[in-house]
């Protein structure tokens, strides 16, 4: 199966974004796993993350797992800006490349809601879950559509982007755009030096200090620190990732805040208090982007939320599917939540 081409497209038409621009002929790419029940009550939404594509989510889907296609109909929508859904790299002029408009978390969830309701006729979701920016979309689903969402399990992500997280992302942005080849976003070839530099900025944040102290990268098959920086991190950013696409999703991430949902006037606490879904919130013990104390704060404002920390040294990538122990921890939490 060719994962790149094995997906569906939902046509959004002229899609008006929260910031005011209209994406004409907008498209939402998605993939589904399993079969929708006749009563349409077994659908789970599992959004993608920063630069991730639908196949990058498949590690949490499988026989005997919480997200078992034999039992549930799992919908994995690709974020706007990720290169498969409408993005700088695939949108025709005039909103192509550097002119691609700003997209919010609420925009992504509104597009996904249209997919879920218009294409599939689904009116209730037993679960929404996701990693990193997928967790942000999970929170957004619960705020935007409390009448639909029964349970949420955001892991290694947040309801609002903290100032410290914004500082990290400023480093990624600066690295990408400092390459002369970037040309203000009007490049003809990818700014490879910028992408490699962004990878090195990311490397200090994606895994914890303890991960590096213990040289856990050896478990991933890397022979030295430099081998890991080049082979894993630079390889990750050079894996068909477009600089303008990355910057579009970065803006979405930096400006993520459920309080910006229409009707809440920027009040993040009020938005969190509006969540009626049962929740298990799963931060990672040593996540440098989304530390556990940030999600403990969010949980204090959600009526039916449990704060459960993923232990270990993998930092943000505890939610990335590379470590079997963490995969088992997340899967167990999802099974428990779905049984409630």
N, C-alpha and C positions, 0 to 999 in steps of 0.2 A: 504494500500500500504506500503510495506517495503522499506523505503527510502534508506536504506543502499545498498540494492541489486538492486534498481530500477535505473540502469544506463547502458549506453552502453560503449563499449571499441573500440577505434580506434588504430589499430596496427601501430606503427611508424617504426617497423623494427629496423635496426641498425642505431641509431640516434646519430650523431656526435655532441657533445656539444661544445659550444663556447670556453671552456677552454681546449678542445682537447681530452677528453675521449669519448669513444663510449659506449652508452647504447644499448646493444644487446637485441633484443626483447622488445624494449621500448613500453609502452602502455599509452595512454591518455584516461582517464575516463571522460565521459561527460553525460549530460542529456539535453533533449530538451523539450520545451513547445510550443504548437501551431503547425501550419502546414505551411510548406514552400510553397509559391505561385509558380504557374507555371513558372513565369518569374524569380523566385529566388531572388526577390528584397526586401523581407521583413524580412531579417535575422538580429538579434541583438546578439552581443557577450557580455556576462556578466560574466567575470572571477571570480574565487573564491579568498579568502584572506588568510592571515597567519593562517594556521591550519584549515580553513573552508572547508567544503565539499559542494557539489552542493545544497543539501537541505537547507543549511544555507543561501542561496540567495533567497529562495522562497518568503520571506516576501515582496519583491518588484515586484512580478509577480502576476497578478490577473485581474479578470474582472473589467473593468472600470478604470484600472490603465494605466499608460503610457506603461508599459510592459504587454500588454493585449494579452494573447495567441490567442484570437479570431481574432487579427489583425496581430500580429507579430510572427515570428518563433524565439524563444529565445534559444540560445545555451549557456549552462553554462559548460565550461570546467574546470576540476579540475587541480589545479597546480601540476606540477611535485614535488614530495616530500610530498604530503598531505595524503598519505596512500591509495588512490584509484588509481591515476595515478602512474607511476613508482616511487618508493620510497625506502629508505633504508629498510623499514619493509617488502617489498614484492618483492624485487629483489634478484634473486639467486646469489650465489657466482660466480665470485670473487668480484663483485661490491655491495655486500650486506652490510647492517648495517654501521659500521664506514668507510667502503671503498666506500660508495656511492659518486659519483663525484659531484663537484660543478656545480650548475645550475644557469644560468642568467635569467633575465627577457626576454631577446631576445630569449633565448632557449625556454621558455614557449610560447612566441608568435609565434615562428616559428612552433612549434608543433601544435598550435591552427590553424594557417594559413593552414597547411596541412589538418587538419580535415575539415575546412570550404570549402576549394577548392577541395580536392580530394574526400571526402565522399559525399559532398552535391553539388558540382559544383557551389558554390556561388562566384560571382565576385564583388559584391558591398555590403557594410554594411551601412544601414541607421544610425546605432548608435553602439558605443562600450561604455560601462559604467562599473563601479565597485567601490567597497569600499576598502580603505586601500591598501594592495598589489594588489587588483583588480584595483584600480585607477592607480597604477604604470604600470600594464599591459595595461591599457587603453591608457596611454600616449605612451607606447611602440608600440602598434598597429598603432597609428597615425603617428609615426616616421618610423616604418618599412614598412608600407603599405599605404602610402598616397593616392595611386590610388584607394584604396578600401573603405577607411573609410570616410564617409560623415560628421559624427558628433561624438563628444566625450563628455562625462560627468563624469570625474573622481571626486569622492567625498571622502573627508577625506584621501587623499593620495597625492603622489608627483611624479615628473618626475625624481628626483634625491634624494637619501637619504642624509640628512644633517648630519653634524658631531654630533650635539646634539642627533639626532635620533640614530646614531651609538653607542653613549655612553649608551643610554637606553638599546639597544640590547646587549651590552657587559654585562650588569647586568643580563639579562635573561640567556645569555650563561653561565656566571659564576655560577649562581645558579643551572642550570641543570647539569653541569659537575662536580661540587664540591661534589656531592653525591658519596660516595665510591662505591655504587652499580652501578654507571655508567660504571666503568671499561673501560674507554677509548672508549666507544661506543660498547663494546662487551658483554653487559649485557644479562643475560638470563631472568631476570625479570625487569620490568620497574623500573627506579630509582625514587621511589615514593617521597622520601624526596626532591629530586631535583626538581621534578615536582611541589610539593607544594611550595617550595621556589621560583621557577620561577613565580608561580601564585601571590605570595606576592610582587614580584618586579613589575609585570605587574599592580597590583592593584593601585599603586601610579601614573600610567601614563594613564590608559585607560579612566578614568573619571577625570573631572576637580576638582580643589580645591573647587569651588563653589558647585559642586555636593555633595561633602562630607560635606561641611559646612551646606548646606540645608538638609542633610540626605535624599537625593532623593532616595537612595536605598530602602527606605521604600515603595516607589511606585512599586518596583519590588517584594515586598513581604518579604523583609528581616527585621528582628526585631531589629537588632543592627549592629554596625560596624563589630564586630567579626563574626556575623552570615553571613554578606555579604562577608567577606574575605574567610570564609570557604565554605559557601554554593554556592556562585556565582563563586568566583575566583578559589579556589582549586577544586571545582566541575568541572569547565570548563576544567582545565588542566588534570584532571583525567578521562575525558570523551573520552576514547579510543584514546588518543593522544600519539604518540610514541616519545620518546626523540630524537632519531636520525632523525626522520622526521622533528621535530621542528627545529633542528639545520640546516638541509638542507635548509629549507625555510628561516631560519634566515640569512644564508649566502646570499641567493638570495636577500633578503631585504637589507642587509647591503651594497651590491655591486650594488644596482639598480642605474642606471644612463643612460638616453637615449643617452647621449653622447658616450657611449660605443657601440652603434649600429655600425656594420660594415659600414665604409665609413665616419664616423664622427671623428675618431681619438681622442675620449675623449672630444670633444667640445660640451658641453651640450647646450649652447646657439644656436649654429648652428643647432643642432638637433631640438630644439624647433622651430626655425625659419622655418624649413622645413615642419612643420605641416600645412596642408591645410584645415583640417576639421573645421567646425564650432564647437565652444566649449563653454560650460558653466562649469566652474571649481568651485567646491563646497567644500571649506574647512569649518570646524566647528570653531565657534568663539573661543572656549577654548580648542581646540585640542592641547595636549602637544607633540604629535609626529610630526604632520604636521600643524603648526600654519598658520593662514591666510596670514601672510606676506610672507611666503615661496612661496605660490601659487600665490600671487600677483606678485612676481618676475617672476615666470614662465609665467604668462599671458602677461607680458610686451613684451615677445619675440614670442608670438603666434598671428598671424595676425587677426584671427577671434575669439578671446577669450573674454568671459565675466567672471569676478571674482565675485562670489555671495556667501556671507558668510552665513552659517547655524547658526542662532542665538540660544542662550541658554547655559545651563550649562553642557550638557551631554558630552562635550569633544569629544574624538575620537569616542565614541560610539553613537554619533549623527547619524553616518552612519551604525549602527549595526541593526537597525530595531526594537529596543525595545521601542522606544518612538514615539507614534502616531503623535505627532506634527512635529517631524523631518521627519518621513516617508512622511507625507503630503507635506512638504516643498521640499523634494527631488523629489517626484513624480510630483509635479507641475512644477518643473524646467525641468524635462525630457519631459513632455507634451509640454511645450513651445518650447524646443529645437527641438523636432520632427516635430513641426508645421512650423519651419523655412525652 
